[in-house]
Amino acid sequence: MKEDPSNDISRFWSESPETYANDSHGGTVFDGRVVEFGTREFFEGVDKNYIGPRQHMHTDRPFGAVFPFDRFSSGRVLEIGCGMGTMAMQWAKAGCEYTGIDLSPMSIDMTSRRFKLFGLRGTFVLGDARKLPFASGSFDFAYSWGVLHHSPDLGRSLQEMMRVIRAGGEFAIMLYNRHSILYHYFIKYRQGFINMESQFLGPLELASRYTDDFPREGNPHTWPVTKAEIRRLLDAHVSEIRFWLHGSDVATHLAHIFPLIGPRLPQWMIEPWSKRLGWSLCFSGVRK
């Protein structure tokens, strides 16, 4: 019987949480200064480094271009994979009834601590996305941003997510994109073929090694997806779905692929590549 990797996944994200620090995965260096983990200054550093470079996600408020804060400001909102609580805090500030669930005890502890420091209210649950401990139709809106590609069973996790959203409720999700420059060039071609890693690693192991926490290579499970796979998994559960791609990584890869002209390409030339071959596959929709 194949061993369930959930314990390894939980351990990895507790020992190496994504803090968006300047030094490393799980680091605490912000603006050249070491700050104490879990303090208000720490969370402000996390937010600055995550929110700042992602202008495509913002309007007059952080993530306003992605999440319908106004429609669900008084609703029941679920986040699957709360991490360090950056997005959670925006929902709590909007006035919703926020619930966050995560497989990592570290994430639950940090998001709970953040809410106390900033005077916010929320519910935090340690649990597995494959078996959500909530009644069907419990939430008006649910989201998961950059998390479920780490699930050992994405189909089951998405099915559970749809189950706990009420009919007519909405969702928003971001997963890594397999039809991307990062996957095909950096992971599959450069690492797998040129460096011959595919001789020793399967596709899942290769993708896991060269995504989150690279180059330390401790990431136990990351598998990017395609639009077609998502449509197949969600078709029975949704009445509508919309896809879009973001590729802040694309400029870096074009500079590697075309070293003479890549670094000099203007943004207007990079943008079409980003929208077609970016690493972040985003989608939102309505529950049947």
Buried (B, 14 or more C-beta within 10 A) or exposed (E): EEEEBBEBBBBBBBEBBBBBBBEEBBBBBBEEEEBEBBEEBBBBBBBBBBBEEBEEBBEEEBBBEBBBBEEBEEBBBBBBBBBBBBBBBBBBBBBBBBBBBBBBEBBBBBBBBBBEBBEBEBEBBBBBBBEBEBEEBBBBBBBBBBBBBBBBBBEBBBBBBBBBBBEEBBBBBBBBBBBBBBBBBBBBBBBBEEEEBBEEBEBEBBBBBBBBBBEEEBBBBBBBBBBEBBEEBBEEBBEEBEEBBBBBBBBBBBBEBEEEEBEEBEEEEBBEBBEBBBBBBBBBBBBB
